[in-house]
Amino acid sequence: MSLSRLVFAPYDPRRDDEVEMLFREYSHKDFQLQAMGISKDSMAEFLKTTLLEAESQNIILRDDGRLVGLISLQFLPWMSDHFGLRMYAVRHLLARSDSPLVHTRLLRVVIEELPDVDFLDCRVAVDDVGSGYSGLRVISETRPDFIKLDMHITRNVRDDDVARELVSTIQRFSDRANIPLIVEGVETRADTDQLQRLGVRYVQGFLLAHPESGFPPVDFSLFQ
């Protein structure tokens, strides 16, 4: 796929029937679907349904006429109202590649090449650092705005010397590279105490709030 030859166009359900085929060929999340017991067929139907929703803004990417990708943006009214801006989230990102490097580059190209889409200072985060798909090469080549540390590392941070050293090392790197580190999977006060001792400043997890629409209340006394 040549990023320099990409052509962007709005999604048209009457002619872009290749999107379902693109999704079926996209294997990056297959292991998650299997773990959740969700079939590829039902997920493909869900994809087509969400692309038709009024709050979705969908962009097709073609290379010499061949469909090579899809980016679907979801308008976030509650965040837009809160910040007084029109804010979008990337709901679907499909490409004829499993590489997170390609995905990040595609997103950055779209942000730069589509001035009519209001991305509102869109930032890129490398998610699940420490898992199979998110490694040091991804950070080095994509230069993300945020690093999110995989929860499987932080679960053992209180009892495992190696996990503590990993968190501390990645935090020092993030400080020197000026890329904020967000630690995932924080579920207890003991977790926050240990992470604070390691120099971590940003965390995410059920201790703070469970996923929900809008901004859930946060007990900031946990960090005092």
C-alpha positions as CSV (number, residue, x, y, z in Angstrom):
1,M,0.0,0.0,0.0
2,S,1.4,3.4,-1.0
3,L,0.3,6.2,1.3
4,S,1.3,8.8,-1.4
5,R,-1.3,7.3,-3.8
6,L,-4.3,7.1,-1.4
7,V,-7.5,8.7,-2.5
8,F,-10.2,9.5,0.1
9,A,-13.9,9.5,-0.5
10,P,-17.1,9.4,1.6
11,Y,-18.6,6.0,2.2
12,D,-21.4,5.2,-0.1
13,P,-23.4,2.0,0.9
14,R,-24.7,1.7,-2.6
15,R,-21.3,1.1,-4.2
16,D,-18.9,0.3,-1.4
17,D,-20.0,-3.3,-0.8
18,E,-16.4,-4.3,-0.7
19,V,-16.2,-3.0,2.9
20,E,-17.7,-6.2,4.2
21,M,-15.1,-8.2,2.3
22,L,-12.3,-5.9,3.7
23,F,-13.6,-6.6,7.2
24,R,-13.7,-10.4,6.7
25,E,-10.1,-10.3,5.5
26,Y,-9.0,-8.2,8.4
27,S,-7.6,-10.6,11.0
28,H,-6.1,-8.2,13.6
29,K,-9.0,-8.6,16.1
30,D,-10.0,-12.2,15.3
31,F,-8.5,-13.6,18.5
32,Q,-10.6,-11.2,20.6
33,L,-13.8,-12.2,18.7
34,Q,-13.1,-15.8,19.4
35,A,-12.4,-15.1,23.1
36,M,-15.8,-13.3,23.4
37,G,-17.6,-16.0,21.4
38,I,-18.7,-13.5,18.7
39,S,-18.9,-14.8,15.2
40,K,-17.3,-12.9,12.3
41,D,-20.7,-12.8,10.5
42,S,-22.5,-11.1,13.4
43,M,-19.6,-8.6,13.7
44,A,-19.7,-7.8,10.0
45,E,-23.5,-7.1,10.3
46,F,-22.8,-4.8,13.3
47,L,-20.1,-3.0,11.2
48,K,-22.5,-2.3,8.4
49,T,-25.2,-1.1,10.8
50,T,-22.9,1.4,12.5
51,L,-21.7,2.8,9.2
52,L,-25.3,3.9,8.5
53,E,-25.9,5.7,11.8
54,A,-26.4,9.4,11.6
55,E,-23.6,10.3,14.0
56,S,-21.0,8.3,11.9
57,Q,-18.7,10.0,9.4
58,N,-17.1,7.4,7.2
59,I,-14.1,7.7,4.9
60,I,-13.1,5.1,2.2
61,L,-9.5,4.9,1.2
62,R,-8.5,3.7,-2.3
63,D,-5.2,3.0,-3.9
64,D,-5.5,3.0,-7.8
65,G,-9.2,2.3,-7.4
66,R,-8.7,-0.6,-5.1
67,L,-10.4,-0.4,-1.7
68,V,-7.6,-0.5,0.9
69,G,-9.1,0.9,4.0
70,L,-12.0,2.4,6.0
71,I,-12.0,4.9,8.8
72,S,-15.3,5.5,10.6
73,L,-15.6,8.5,12.9
74,Q,-18.3,8.7,15.6
75,F,-19.5,12.1,16.7
76,L,-19.3,12.5,20.5
77,P,-22.1,15.0,21.6
78,W,-21.4,14.7,25.3
79,M,-17.7,15.5,24.9
80,S,-18.5,18.2,22.4
81,D,-21.0,19.9,24.8
82,H,-18.5,19.6,27.6
83,F,-15.6,21.2,25.7
84,G,-17.6,23.4,23.4
85,L,-16.0,21.8,20.3
86,R,-17.1,19.2,17.7
87,M,-15.3,16.1,18.8
88,Y,-15.0,12.7,17.1
89,A,-13.7,9.2,18.0
90,V,-12.3,6.7,15.6
91,R,-14.8,3.9,15.8
92,H,-13.5,1.6,13.1
93,L,-10.1,1.5,11.3
94,L,-9.7,-1.2,8.7
95,A,-6.8,-1.7,6.4
96,R,-5.3,-4.4,4.2
97,S,-2.6,-4.9,6.7
98,D,-2.3,-6.2,10.3
99,S,0.5,-3.8,11.1
100,P,-0.2,-1.1,13.8
101,L,2.4,1.0,12.0
102,V,0.3,1.1,8.9
103,H,-2.8,1.9,11.0
104,T,-1.1,4.8,12.7
105,R,0.3,6.2,9.5
106,L,-3.1,6.0,7.8
107,L,-4.7,7.9,10.6
108,R,-2.1,10.6,10.5
109,V,-2.4,10.9,6.7
110,V,-6.2,11.2,7.1
111,I,-5.8,13.9,9.8
112,E,-3.5,15.9,7.5
113,E,-5.2,15.4,4.2
114,L,-8.9,15.9,5.2
115,P,-9.1,19.5,6.4
116,D,-12.9,19.4,6.0
117,V,-13.1,16.8,8.8
118,D,-12.8,18.5,12.2
119,F,-10.5,16.3,14.2
120,L,-9.9,18.9,16.8
121,D,-6.3,18.4,17.6
122,C,-6.5,14.6,17.3
123,R,-3.9,12.7,19.2
124,V,-2.5,9.2,18.6
125,A,-1.9,6.7,21.5
126,V,-0.1,3.4,21.3
127,D,-2.5,1.1,23.2
128,D,-1.6,-2.0,25.2
129,V,2.2,-1.5,25.2
130,G,3.7,-4.7,26.4
131,S,1.2,-6.9,24.5
132,G,2.0,-8.8,21.3
133,Y,1.0,-6.0,18.8
134,S,2.3,-3.0,20.7
135,G,6.1,-3.0,21.1
136,L,9.1,-0.7,21.1
137,R,9.2,-0.6,17.3
138,V,5.7,0.8,17.2
139,I,6.7,3.6,19.6
140,S,9.9,4.3,17.8
141,E,8.4,4.5,14.3
142,T,5.1,6.2,15.0
143,R,6.2,8.7,17.6
144,P,2.8,8.6,19.4
145,D,1.3,11.4,21.6
146,F,0.6,8.9,24.4
147,I,1.8,5.5,25.6
148,K,-0.7,3.2,27.3
149,L,0.8,0.4,29.3
150,D,-0.9,-2.9,29.1
151,M,-2.9,-4.0,32.2
152,H,-1.3,-7.4,32.3
153,I,1.9,-5.8,33.4
154,T,0.3,-3.5,36.0
155,R,-1.7,-6.3,37.6
156,N,1.5,-7.6,39.2
157,V,3.1,-4.3,40.0
158,R,2.7,-4.7,43.8
159,D,4.1,-8.2,44.1
160,D,6.5,-8.6,41.2
161,D,9.9,-6.9,41.2
162,V,10.2,-7.4,37.4
163,A,6.9,-5.7,36.7
164,R,7.8,-2.8,39.0
165,E,11.1,-2.4,37.1
166,L,9.3,-2.5,33.8
167,V,6.9,0.2,34.8
168,S,9.6,2.4,36.3
169,T,11.8,2.0,33.1
170,I,8.9,2.9,30.7
171,Q,8.0,5.9,32.9
172,R,11.6,7.2,32.8
173,F,11.6,6.7,29.0
174,S,8.2,8.6,28.6
175,D,9.6,11.5,30.7
176,R,12.7,11.7,28.6
177,A,10.9,11.3,25.3
178,N,8.1,13.7,26.4
179,I,5.4,11.2,25.7
180,P,3.0,10.9,28.6
181,L,2.5,7.4,30.0
182,I,-1.0,6.2,30.9
183,V,-1.1,3.0,33.0
184,E,-4.1,0.7,32.4
185,G,-5.9,-1.7,34.7
186,V,-5.8,0.2,38.0
187,E,-8.3,-1.4,40.3
188,T,-7.2,-0.7,43.9
189,R,-5.9,2.1,46.0
190,A,-2.8,0.0,46.6
191,D,-2.2,0.0,42.9
192,T,-2.2,3.8,42.8
193,D,0.1,4.1,45.8
194,Q,2.6,1.7,44.2
195,L,2.4,3.5,40.8
196,Q,2.9,6.9,42.4
197,R,6.0,5.7,44.1
198,L,7.3,4.6,40.6
199,G,6.7,8.1,39.2
200,V,3.5,7.3,37.3
201,R,1.1,10.4,36.9
202,Y,-1.7,9.1,34.6
203,V,-3.8,6.0,35.2
204,Q,-7.0,4.3,33.9
205,G,-9.1,1.6,35.5
206,F,-12.2,0.5,37.4
207,L,-10.9,2.2,40.6
208,L,-11.7,5.6,39.0
209,A,-14.8,4.7,37.0
210,H,-16.4,2.0,34.9
211,P,-17.1,2.7,31.1
212,E,-20.2,4.8,30.6
213,S,-21.4,7.7,28.4
214,G,-20.6,11.2,29.7
215,F,-18.1,12.0,32.3
216,P,-18.5,9.8,35.4
217,P,-17.6,11.3,38.8
218,V,-14.0,10.7,39.9
219,D,-12.8,10.7,43.5
220,F,-9.6,12.8,43.2
221,S,-8.8,12.2,46.9
222,L,-7.4,8.9,45.7
223,F,-4.4,10.8,44.4
224,Q,-3.7,13.1,47.3
